[in-house]
Amino acid sequence: MTDDTGLKPRLVAHARAIARIARWEVTRSAGTLDRRTIILGFIAVLVAGGVALGAAGGGVAIDKDLYRVGVASDSPYYDAVEESTVLDPRPVSDPNVELIVSETHVSVTDTPTGMAAYEAFRDAVQTYNERQMLRESNQTAAFPVVVNLQYRERGALVPPGSRVDDGSGGGSASGAAATGDGGSGASDGDTDGQAGGTAGSSAASGAAAADDGPIGAPDVGGAGGFLGGDTSGSPASISPPFPFASLVLAFAFLVPMNFVIQAYGSSILNERVNRRGELLLVAPVTPGDIVAGKTAPYLAGMVGLTVAIALAIGGGPVSVAAVVPIGLLFLSATFVGAMFARSFKELTFVTVTISVFLTTYTFVPAIFTNVTPIALISPLTLVVRDLSGTAVSLGDFAFSVGPILLAALVLFLLGTGVYREEDMFTQRPVPLKFLDALDSRISRPRSVATLSALSIPFVFIAELLVIAVLYVLPVDLTIPLVLLAVAVVEELAKSLHVYAAFEKARFARTLRVSLLLGALSGFGFFVGEKFTAIVQLVGLPSLTLGQAAFAPSGIGVVAATGLLLAPLVLHAVTATVTALGATRGRSAYALALLGAIGIHVVYNLQVVSSLG
């Protein structure tokens, strides 16, 4: 009863301290912003919002009225030219046009621009005819052939007799699409066929087709809309997916975050450089309360921006819940960077690096939305699905957001460990500050196992990013590279904190201690690694690269009991090798690390070969 009674007052005291520090941070930060900074930030938000709104409304027309076309207002081709964003209809008598369109000919200037204008004109006519045919009540007559495009894993074969593409027939269509040959250079091209034909039994006006074959250009901002290319329809309307949605989302959501982390990082570093943080350090509050209070206003700002952008583009709670963890990771990485940096110049480099890495992590995998489970690595994929009305399962959400949330919490934990006078107000190099942060969380041998387990989110993120980057390369080349990357990432995660503990004289440099710490580090990593089994919920092990990256770690569903326990032995052995090297200094640790990586690579190759 006493414990329950004492817990509530402590929580209330922590909450009040955090709120007081957050209020002080807002007041102090608002006083340091000049008019120019406020204006630039406001413009950045407007630009990001404008791009998002433009994309949601049908694409960003950066090539609007690019080509000038001479066409009469009563021409059957006038509507097709006028509705195109890249074509600018002009009178036929205008001398500054790239091509002139009559009812029977298309005259093209003998320049690269003229030929590009002609290609754009052909696309515009085809798109216009497509829209007119879509208005027909008898769609079977309008589109005798319908293609459904399905994406399959590279190397997968379609079983004999199976039907992948569905087609429908049973109707006729007349008019609205005739064939013709376009002229090249300064010559004229005949365009046989008139608009205003009929398809089926209903009348539908349409421009004549200006080419005699389908155009396979990606549909960006056209019929495909904001979320990419078409995967179903007539053969001419099929277009490959284009990462337009993920690109716009990366810009709209992530660019405003960069302005927030700049202000946040500057606030943290300013307290260190000007020693203003000493007042908080001597106050009766914990470092955790200080960090939480200073972070809360910036996190609230990111949440507000995310909600506003999501509402602007038609997103719902899933979009907000998917993006907010990215903002939290931005803040946590910036906090650690600001605690490590020795000057504002170093902080600028750190924040730019953070921005580039996290933007890459969220953008690159989202390119493969609706193509492969790799896309779920990025929370932006959840946003794209939310905007398209596709359901998001709890497993998919946890797979995308879970590692990011855990990584953010661990980064805050490490940064809080060096929020103390001996680290804040000293000009120690960044690598030494990093070792201090690791060592601050080690108090006893079992802390080594805990830190190894806590490194799993970073290992998971790094390995998933490697898979996403190497996915497009040939499998024969990527599998060895993935196995090497996995070994490097995991051995660093298991050994850096052990090396830090020895460098800070946390433990005696003896053989017995080295064996103990190596075994604990390997065990902790093995236990934490089992949580990566969540990849099975989204089908990642079905990919060749997914099997190469995760099956050697013992989470494959076909692994036998011996193979399941083999990773424990591997992690314990390699961690012990690096621990032995760490007891003898930096050079010996580097050599031991290379040896451990070599052992790990050989093990991975053997397991992959055994699993076929």
C-alpha positions as CSV (number, residue, x, y, z in Angstrom):
1,M,0.0,0.0,0.0
2,T,2.9,2.3,0.8
3,D,4.5,1.7,-2.5
4,D,1.3,2.5,-4.4
5,T,0.8,5.6,-2.4
6,G,4.3,6.8,-3.0
7,L,4.4,6.1,-6.7
8,K,1.6,8.5,-7.6
9,P,3.3,11.5,-5.9
10,R,6.6,10.7,-7.6
11,L,4.9,10.5,-11.0
12,V,3.1,13.8,-10.4
13,A,6.4,15.4,-9.3
14,H,8.1,14.2,-12.5
15,A,5.2,15.4,-14.7
16,R,5.3,18.9,-13.1
17,A,9.1,19.1,-13.5
18,I,8.9,18.1,-17.1
19,A,6.1,20.7,-17.8
20,R,8.0,23.4,-16.0
21,I,11.2,22.7,-18.0
22,A,9.1,22.5,-21.3
23,R,7.5,25.9,-20.5
24,W,10.9,27.4,-19.8
25,E,12.3,26.0,-23.1
26,V,9.4,27.5,-25.1
27,T,9.9,30.9,-23.5
28,R,13.7,30.8,-23.9
29,S,13.6,29.5,-27.5
30,A,10.9,32.0,-28.6
31,G,13.1,34.8,-27.4
32,T,16.1,33.7,-29.4
33,L,14.2,33.6,-32.8
34,D,14.6,36.6,-34.9
35,R,12.2,37.8,-37.6
36,R,14.2,36.3,-40.5
37,T,14.2,32.9,-38.9
38,I,10.5,33.0,-38.3
39,I,9.8,34.1,-41.9
40,L,12.0,31.4,-43.4
41,G,10.4,28.7,-41.3
42,F,7.0,29.8,-42.2
43,I,7.9,29.8,-45.9
44,A,9.3,26.3,-45.6
45,V,6.1,25.1,-44.1
46,L,4.0,26.7,-46.8
47,V,6.2,25.2,-49.5
48,A,6.0,21.7,-48.0
49,G,2.2,22.1,-47.7
50,G,1.8,23.4,-51.2
51,V,3.7,20.5,-52.6
52,A,1.6,18.0,-50.7
53,L,-1.6,19.7,-51.7
54,G,-0.5,19.9,-55.3
55,A,0.4,16.2,-55.3
56,A,-2.9,15.2,-53.7
57,G,-4.7,17.3,-56.3
58,G,-3.2,15.4,-59.2
59,G,0.5,16.0,-59.3
60,V,3.0,18.8,-59.4
61,A,3.0,20.3,-62.9
62,I,6.6,21.5,-63.1
63,D,6.4,21.2,-66.9
64,K,3.2,23.2,-67.4
65,D,2.8,24.8,-70.9
66,L,6.2,23.5,-71.9
67,Y,5.4,23.1,-75.6
68,R,3.5,25.5,-77.8
69,V,1.0,23.9,-80.3
70,G,-0.7,25.7,-83.1
71,V,-4.3,24.4,-83.2
72,A,-7.6,25.9,-84.3
73,S,-10.3,26.2,-81.6
74,D,-12.7,24.2,-83.7
75,S,-10.3,21.4,-84.3
76,P,-11.2,18.0,-82.9
77,Y,-7.7,18.0,-81.4
78,Y,-8.1,21.2,-79.5
79,D,-9.6,19.7,-76.3
80,A,-6.8,17.1,-76.1
81,V,-4.2,19.9,-76.4
82,E,-6.0,22.2,-73.9
83,E,-6.4,19.5,-71.2
84,S,-2.7,18.5,-71.4
85,T,-0.5,20.2,-68.8
86,V,2.6,20.2,-70.9
87,L,1.0,21.6,-74.1
88,D,0.0,25.3,-74.6
89,P,-2.6,25.8,-77.4
90,R,-1.8,28.7,-79.6
91,P,-3.4,30.1,-82.8
92,V,-2.2,28.4,-86.0
93,S,-0.8,31.7,-87.2
94,D,1.5,32.0,-84.2
95,P,5.1,31.8,-85.5
96,N,6.5,30.7,-82.2
97,V,5.1,27.1,-82.0
98,E,6.8,23.8,-82.1
99,L,4.1,22.1,-84.1
100,I,1.0,22.9,-86.0
101,V,-2.1,20.6,-86.0
102,S,-4.7,20.5,-88.7
103,E,-7.4,17.9,-89.3
104,T,-5.2,15.9,-91.6
105,H,-1.6,16.8,-90.9
106,V,0.8,17.5,-88.0
107,S,3.7,19.8,-89.0
108,V,6.7,19.5,-86.7
109,T,9.7,21.8,-86.5
110,D,13.1,20.2,-87.2
111,T,14.5,20.6,-83.7
112,P,14.8,18.3,-80.6
113,T,12.2,20.5,-79.0
114,G,9.8,19.9,-81.9
115,M,10.2,16.2,-81.7
116,A,9.6,16.2,-77.9
117,A,6.5,18.3,-78.5
118,Y,5.2,15.8,-81.0
119,E,5.7,12.9,-78.5
120,A,3.9,15.0,-75.9
121,F,1.1,15.6,-78.4
122,R,0.7,11.9,-79.1
123,D,0.5,11.1,-75.4
124,A,-2.1,13.9,-74.9
125,V,-4.3,12.5,-77.7
126,Q,-4.0,9.0,-76.4
127,T,-4.9,10.1,-72.8
128,Y,-7.8,12.2,-74.0
129,N,-9.2,9.3,-76.0
130,E,-8.8,7.0,-73.0
131,R,-10.8,9.4,-70.9
132,Q,-13.5,9.6,-73.5
133,M,-13.8,5.8,-73.7
134,L,-14.0,5.6,-69.9
135,R,-17.3,7.5,-70.1
136,E,-18.9,4.8,-72.2
137,S,-21.7,2.9,-70.6
138,N,-20.7,-0.3,-72.4
139,Q,-17.2,-0.7,-71.1
140,T,-16.8,-4.2,-72.8
141,A,-17.3,-2.6,-76.2
142,A,-15.0,0.4,-75.3
143,F,-12.2,-1.9,-74.0
144,P,-12.3,-5.3,-75.6
145,V,-9.1,-6.2,-73.9
146,V,-8.4,-5.5,-70.2
147,V,-5.1,-6.2,-68.6
148,N,-4.4,-6.7,-64.9
149,L,-0.8,-6.3,-64.0
150,Q,0.5,-8.5,-61.2
151,Y,4.0,-8.2,-59.7
152,R,5.8,-11.4,-58.8
153,E,9.0,-12.1,-57.0
154,R,12.1,-12.0,-59.3
155,G,12.7,-15.5,-60.6
156,A,9.2,-16.8,-59.8
157,L,7.6,-18.8,-62.6
158,V,3.9,-18.9,-63.4
159,P,2.5,-22.4,-63.2
160,P,1.5,-23.9,-66.5
161,G,-2.2,-23.4,-67.2
162,S,-2.6,-20.6,-64.7
163,R,-4.2,-17.3,-65.8
164,V,-2.5,-14.2,-64.7
165,D,-4.0,-11.5,-66.9
166,D,-7.7,-11.3,-67.3
167,G,-9.2,-10.0,-70.5
168,S,-12.8,-9.3,-71.6
169,G,-14.2,-9.1,-75.1
170,G,-17.4,-9.3,-76.9
171,G,-18.1,-5.9,-78.4
172,S,-17.0,-3.6,-81.2
173,A,-15.9,0.0,-81.3
174,S,-15.9,2.3,-84.2
175,G,-14.3,5.7,-84.7
176,A,-12.5,7.6,-82.0
177,A,-9.1,5.9,-82.7
178,A,-7.6,5.7,-86.1
179,T,-4.0,5.1,-87.0
180,G,-1.6,7.5,-88.7
181,D,2.1,8.2,-89.2
182,G,3.6,11.3,-87.7
183,G,6.0,13.3,-89.8
184,S,9.6,13.9,-88.8
185,G,11.8,16.9,-89.2
186,A,9.9,19.7,-91.0
187,S,7.7,17.4,-93.0
188,D,4.0,16.8,-92.5
189,G,2.5,13.7,-90.9
190,D,-0.9,12.4,-91.9
191,T,-3.4,11.9,-89.2
192,D,-6.2,9.8,-90.6
193,G,-9.4,9.6,-88.5
194,Q,-11.7,12.0,-86.9
195,A,-12.8,12.7,-83.4
196,G,-16.5,12.3,-82.6
197,G,-16.8,8.6,-83.3
198,T,-18.9,6.2,-81.3
199,A,-18.1,3.2,-79.2
200,G,-20.8,0.7,-78.5
201,S,-24.3,2.3,-78.5
202,S,-23.5,5.6,-76.8
203,A,-21.9,8.6,-78.4
204,A,-18.6,9.8,-77.2
205,S,-16.5,12.4,-78.8
206,G,-12.8,11.8,-79.0
207,A,-9.7,13.0,-80.8
208,A,-8.1,10.9,-83.4
209,A,-5.1,8.9,-82.3
210,A,-1.9,10.5,-83.7
211,D,0.2,7.3,-83.5
212,D,-0.1,3.7,-84.5
213,G,1.2,2.0,-81.3
214,P,0.8,2.1,-77.6
215,I,2.9,4.6,-75.6
216,G,4.5,3.0,-72.5
217,A,5.3,6.2,-70.6
218,P,4.9,6.4,-66.9
219,D,1.6,8.1,-65.9
220,V,2.8,10.8,-63.5
221,G,0.0,13.2,-62.5
222,G,-2.3,11.7,-65.1
223,A,-4.7,8.9,-64.9
224,G,-2.5,7.2,-62.5
225,G,-3.0,10.0,-60.0
226,F,-1.0,10.7,-56.8
227,L,-0.2,7.1,-55.9
228,G,1.7,6.0,-59.1
229,G,1.1,4.1,-62.3
230,D,-1.9,2.1,-63.4
231,T,-1.9,-1.7,-63.0
232,S,-5.3,-2.4,-64.6
233,G,-7.0,-1.3,-67.7
234,S,-6.5,-1.3,-71.4
235,P,-3.0,-2.3,-72.7
236,A,-2.2,1.2,-73.7
237,S,-3.1,2.6,-70.2
238,I,-0.8,0.3,-68.2
239,S,2.1,2.1,-66.8
240,P,4.8,1.0,-64.4
241,P,4.7,2.3,-60.8
242,F,6.7,5.5,-60.2
243,P,7.8,6.5,-56.7
244,F,6.1,9.9,-57.0
245,A,4.0,9.4,-53.9
246,S,7.0,8.4,-51.7
247,L,9.0,11.3,-53.0
248,V,6.3,13.8,-52.3
249,L,5.6,12.3,-48.9
250,A,9.3,12.3,-48.0
251,F,9.5,16.0,-48.9
252,A,6.2,17.1,-47.3
253,F,6.7,15.3,-44.0
254,L,10.5,15.2,-43.5
255,V,11.6,18.7,-44.7
256,P,9.7,20.5,-41.9
257,M,11.3,18.1,-39.4
258,N,14.7,19.3,-40.5
259,F,13.9,22.8,-39.3
260,V,12.6,21.5,-36.0
261,I,15.7,19.5,-35.3
262,Q,18.0,22.4,-36.2
263,A,16.3,24.5,-33.5
264,Y,16.4,21.6,-31.1
265,G,20.0,20.7,-31.6
266,S,21.0,24.4,-31.3
267,S,19.2,24.7,-28.0
268,I,21.0,21.6,-26.5
269,L,24.4,22.7,-27.8
270,N,23.9,26.3,-26.7
271,E,23.5,25.1,-23.1
272,R,26.7,23.3,-23.3
273,V,28.8,26.0,-25.0
274,N,27.5,28.8,-22.8
275,R,27.3,26.6,-19.7
276,R,23.7,27.6,-19.2
277,G,22.9,23.9,-18.5
278,E,24.6,24.1,-15.1
279,L,21.5,25.7,-13.6
280,L,19.4,22.6,-14.5
281,L,22.1,20.2,-13.4
282,V,22.1,21.6,-9.8
283,A,18.3,21.7,-9.7
284,P,16.4,19.0,-7.8
285,V,15.4,17.2,-11.0
286,T,16.7,14.1,-12.8
287,P,18.5,14.2,-16.2
288,G,15.6,12.3,-17.6
289,D,13.2,15.0,-16.6
290,I,15.4,17.6,-18.1
291,V,15.7,15.9,-21.4
292,A,12.0,15.1,-21.5
293,G,11.1,18.7,-20.7
294,K,13.4,20.1,-23.3
295,T,12.2,17.7,-26.0
296,A,8.5,17.9,-25.4
297,P,7.9,21.3,-27.1
298,Y,9.7,20.2,-30.3
299,L,8.0,16.8,-30.3
300,A,4.6,18.6,-30.0
301,G,5.6,20.9,-32.9
302,M,6.4,17.9,-35.0
303,V,3.1,16.2,-34.1
304,G,1.2,19.4,-35.0
305,L,3.0,19.6,-38.4
306,T,2.4,16.0,-39.1
307,V,-1.3,16.2,-38.3
308,A,-1.7,19.4,-40.5
309,I,0.1,17.7,-43.5
310,A,-1.8,14.5,-43.1
311,L,-5.1,16.4,-43.1
312,A,-4.0,18.4,-46.2
313,I,-3.3,15.3,-48.2
314,G,-6.3,13.3,-47.0
315,G,-4.4,11.0,-44.5
316,G,-5.9,9.6,-41.4
317,P,-4.8,8.4,-38.0
318,V,-2.6,5.7,-39.6
319,S,-0.6,8.3,-41.5
320,V,0.0,10.4,-38.3
321,A,0.9,7.3,-36.2
322,A,3.3,6.2,-38.9
323,V,5.2,9.5,-39.3
324,V,5.4,10.6,-35.7
325,P,7.9,7.9,-34.8
326,I,10.1,9.2,-37.6
327,G,10.0,12.6,-35.9
328,L,10.9,11.0,-32.6
329,L,13.9,9.3,-34.2
330,F,15.0,12.6,-35.8
331,L,14.9,14.3,-32.3
332,S,16.7,11.5,-30.5
333,A,19.5,11.3,-33.1
334,T,19.8,15.1,-33.0
335,F,19.9,15.0,-29.2
336,V,22.8,12.5,-29.2
337,G,24.6,14.5,-31.9
338,A,24.2,17.8,-29.9
339,M,25.6,16.1,-26.8
340,F,28.6,14.8,-28.7
341,A,29.4,17.8,-30.9
342,R,32.0,20.3,-29.8
343,S,30.9,23.3,-31.9
344,F,28.0,24.5,-34.0
345,K,30.0,23.5,-37.1
346,E,30.2,19.9,-35.9
347,L,26.5,20.0,-35.0
348,T,25.6,21.2,-38.6
349,F,27.5,18.2,-40.0
350,V,25.7,15.9,-37.6
351,T,22.2,17.2,-38.4
352,V,22.9,17.0,-42.1
353,T,24.1,13.4,-41.8
354,I,21.1,12.5,-39.7
355,S,18.7,14.1,-42.3
356,V,20.3,12.3,-45.2
357,F,20.4,8.9,-43.5
358,L,16.8,9.0,-42.2
359,T,15.5,10.4,-45.4
360,T,17.2,7.6,-47.3
361,Y,15.8,5.0,-44.9
362,T,12.3,6.2,-45.3
363,F,12.3,7.0,-49.0
364,V,14.3,4.2,-50.7
365,P,12.2,1.3,-49.4
366,A,8.9,3.2,-50.1
367,I,9.8,3.1,-53.8
368,F,8.8,-0.6,-53.8
369,T,5.3,0.0,-52.4
370,N,2.9,-2.7,-53.6
371,V,5.8,-4.5,-55.2
372,T,7.6,-6.3,-52.4
373,P,7.5,-6.6,-48.6
374,I,10.7,-4.6,-48.5
375,A,8.6,-1.5,-48.8
376,L,7.2,-2.0,-45.3
377,I,10.6,-1.1,-43.9
378,S,9.6,2.5,-44.4
379,P,6.7,4.0,-42.5
380,L,5.9,6.1,-45.5
381,T,4.6,2.9,-47.1
382,L,1.9,2.9,-44.5
383,V,1.0,6.5,-45.4
384,V,0.7,5.5,-49.1
385,R,-1.5,2.6,-48.2
386,D,-3.6,4.8,-45.9
387,L,-4.1,7.4,-48.7
388,S,-5.0,4.6,-51.2
389,G,-7.6,3.1,-48.8
390,T,-5.6,-0.1,-48.3
391,A,-5.9,-1.7,-44.9
392,V,-2.8,-1.8,-42.7
393,S,-2.5,-4.8,-40.4
394,L,-1.2,-4.6,-36.9
395,G,1.8,-6.8,-37.9
396,D,2.7,-4.5,-40.8
397,F,2.5,-1.4,-38.6
398,A,4.7,-3.0,-35.9
399,F,7.2,-4.1,-38.5
400,S,7.5,-0.5,-39.9
401,V,7.3,1.5,-36.7
402,G,8.6,-0.8,-34.0
403,P,12.3,-0.7,-34.8
404,I,12.2,3.1,-35.2
405,L,10.5,3.6,-31.8
406,L,12.9,1.3,-30.0
407,A,15.9,3.0,-31.7
408,A,14.7,6.4,-30.6
409,L,14.2,5.4,-27.0
410,V,17.7,3.8,-26.9
411,L,19.2,6.9,-28.4
412,F,17.6,9.1,-25.7
413,L,18.8,6.6,-23.1
414,L,22.4,6.9,-24.3
415,G,22.2,10.7,-24.6
416,T,20.8,11.0,-21.1
417,G,23.7,9.0,-19.8
418,V,26.2,11.8,-20.7
419,Y,23.9,14.6,-19.6
420,R,26.3,15.4,-16.7
421,E,28.9,18.0,-16.0
422,E,32.0,15.9,-16.9
423,D,30.7,15.3,-20.4
424,M,28.6,18.4,-21.2
425,F,31.3,21.0,-20.6
426,T,34.4,19.3,-21.9
427,Q,35.8,19.3,-25.4
428,R,36.3,15.6,-25.8
429,P,36.3,14.1,-29.4
430,V,33.0,12.6,-30.6
431,P,34.3,9.0,-30.5
432,L,35.3,9.4,-26.9
433,K,31.9,10.9,-26.1
434,F,30.3,7.9,-27.7
435,L,32.3,5.5,-25.6
436,D,31.3,7.6,-22.5
437,A,27.6,7.2,-23.4
438,L,28.0,3.4,-23.7
439,D,30.0,3.1,-20.5
440,S,27.5,5.2,-18.6
441,R,24.9,2.5,-19.0
442,I,27.2,-0.3,-17.7
443,S,27.3,-0.8,-13.9
444,R,27.7,-4.6,-13.6
445,P,28.5,-7.5,-16.0
446,R,24.8,-8.2,-16.8
447,S,24.5,-4.6,-18.1
448,V,26.6,-5.8,-21.0
449,A,23.9,-8.3,-22.0
450,T,21.2,-5.6,-21.7
451,L,23.1,-3.2,-24.0
452,S,23.6,-6.0,-26.5
453,A,19.9,-6.7,-26.5
454,L,19.1,-2.9,-26.8
455,S,21.3,-2.7,-29.9
456,I,18.9,-4.9,-31.9
457,P,16.8,-2.0,-33.2
458,F,19.8,-0.4,-34.8
459,V,21.0,-3.7,-36.2
460,F,17.6,-4.4,-37.6
461,I,17.3,-1.0,-39.2
462,A,20.8,-1.2,-40.7
463,E,20.2,-4.7,-42.1
464,L,16.8,-3.8,-43.5
465,L,18.4,-0.7,-45.2
466,V,21.1,-2.9,-46.7
467,I,18.5,-5.2,-48.1
468,A,16.5,-2.3,-49.6
469,V,19.6,-0.8,-51.2
470,L,20.9,-4.0,-52.7
471,Y,17.5,-5.4,-53.7
472,V,17.8,-4.3,-57.3
473,L,21.1,-5.9,-57.9
474,P,21.6,-9.5,-59.1
475,V,21.1,-12.1,-56.3
476,D,24.5,-13.7,-57.0
477,L,26.2,-10.5,-56.1
478,T,23.9,-9.2,-53.4
479,I,23.9,-12.3,-51.1
480,P,27.6,-12.2,-50.3
481,L,27.4,-8.4,-49.8
482,V,24.4,-8.8,-47.5
483,L,26.1,-11.6,-45.5
484,L,29.2,-9.4,-45.1
485,A,27.2,-6.4,-44.0
486,V,25.2,-8.4,-41.5
487,A,28.5,-9.7,-40.0
488,V,30.0,-6.2,-39.7
489,V,26.9,-4.7,-38.2
490,E,26.3,-7.4,-35.6
491,E,29.9,-7.7,-34.5
492,L,30.1,-4.0,-33.9
493,A,26.9,-4.0,-31.9
494,K,28.1,-6.8,-29.7
495,S,31.5,-5.4,-29.0
496,L,31.6,-1.6,-28.9
497,H,30.1,-1.4,-25.4
498,V,32.5,-4.1,-24.1
499,Y,35.4,-2.1,-25.5
500,A,34.1,1.0,-23.9
501,A,33.8,-0.7,-20.5
502,F,37.5,-1.9,-20.7
503,E,38.7,1.5,-21.9
504,K,37.0,3.2,-18.9
505,A,38.5,0.6,-16.5
506,R,35.0,-0.6,-15.6
507,F,36.2,-4.2,-15.3
508,A,39.6,-5.9,-14.7
509,R,41.5,-6.8,-17.9
510,T,41.7,-10.6,-17.2
511,L,40.9,-13.7,-19.2
512,R,38.1,-14.7,-16.8
513,V,36.4,-11.3,-17.1
514,S,36.8,-11.3,-20.9
515,L,35.2,-14.8,-21.2
516,L,32.3,-13.7,-18.9
517,L,31.6,-10.4,-20.8
518,G,31.8,-12.1,-24.2
519,A,29.4,-14.8,-23.2
520,L,27.0,-12.3,-21.7
521,S,27.2,-10.0,-24.7
522,G,26.5,-12.9,-27.1
523,F,23.6,-14.2,-25.0
524,G,22.0,-10.8,-24.7
525,F,22.3,-10.3,-28.5
526,F,20.8,-13.7,-29.1
527,V,17.8,-13.1,-26.9
528,G,17.2,-9.6,-28.4
529,E,17.6,-11.1,-31.9
530,K,14.6,-13.3,-31.4
531,F,12.3,-10.3,-31.6
532,T,13.3,-9.9,-35.2
533,A,11.0,-12.9,-35.9
534,I,8.3,-10.2,-36.6
535,V,9.6,-10.2,-40.2
536,Q,7.7,-13.4,-40.7
537,L,4.5,-11.4,-40.3
538,V,5.1,-9.4,-43.5
539,G,6.7,-12.2,-45.6
540,L,10.2,-10.8,-45.7
541,P,11.8,-14.3,-45.3
542,S,10.1,-15.3,-48.6
543,L,12.6,-13.1,-50.4
544,T,16.0,-14.5,-51.2
545,L,17.8,-11.5,-49.5
546,G,15.5,-11.8,-46.5
547,Q,16.5,-15.4,-46.0
548,A,20.2,-14.5,-46.4
549,A,20.0,-11.7,-43.8
550,F,17.8,-13.3,-41.2
551,A,17.7,-17.1,-41.6
552,P,21.4,-17.5,-40.5
553,S,20.4,-15.9,-37.3
554,G,18.2,-18.8,-36.4
555,I,14.7,-17.4,-37.1
556,G,14.0,-19.5,-40.2
557,V,10.8,-21.5,-39.9
558,V,12.5,-24.6,-41.3
559,A,15.5,-24.5,-39.0
560,A,16.0,-27.5,-36.8
561,T,16.8,-27.4,-33.1
562,G,20.5,-27.6,-33.7
563,L,20.4,-24.7,-36.1
564,L,18.3,-22.7,-33.7
565,L,20.9,-23.0,-31.0
566,A,23.9,-22.4,-33.4
567,P,23.5,-18.6,-33.4
568,L,23.9,-18.6,-29.6
569,V,27.2,-20.4,-29.9
570,L,28.2,-18.1,-32.8
571,H,27.4,-14.9,-30.9
572,A,29.1,-16.1,-27.7
573,V,32.3,-17.1,-29.6
574,T,32.6,-13.9,-31.7
575,A,31.8,-11.7,-28.8
576,T,34.4,-13.4,-26.7
577,V,37.0,-13.0,-29.5
578,T,36.4,-9.2,-29.6
579,A,36.3,-9.0,-25.7
580,L,39.7,-10.6,-25.6
581,G,41.0,-8.1,-28.1
582,A,39.4,-5.2,-26.2
583,T,41.4,-6.0,-23.0
584,R,44.7,-5.3,-24.9
585,G,43.8,-1.9,-26.4
586,R,42.4,-0.4,-29.6
587,S,44.7,-2.0,-32.1
588,A,44.1,-5.5,-30.7
589,Y,40.4,-4.8,-30.6
590,A,40.4,-3.9,-34.3
591,L,42.2,-7.1,-35.2
592,A,39.9,-9.2,-33.1
593,L,36.9,-7.5,-34.7
594,L,38.2,-8.4,-38.1
595,G,38.6,-12.0,-37.0
596,A,35.1,-12.1,-35.5
597,I,33.7,-10.7,-38.7
598,G,35.5,-13.4,-40.7
599,I,34.1,-16.2,-38.4
600,H,30.6,-14.7,-38.8
601,V,30.8,-14.5,-42.6
602,V,32.0,-18.1,-42.8
603,Y,29.1,-19.2,-40.6
604,N,26.5,-17.3,-42.6
605,L,27.8,-18.8,-45.9
606,Q,27.7,-22.3,-44.4
607,V,24.1,-21.8,-43.1
608,V,22.9,-20.3,-46.4
609,S,24.4,-23.2,-48.3
610,S,22.8,-25.7,-45.9
611,L,19.4,-24.2,-46.3
612,G,19.7,-24.3,-50.1
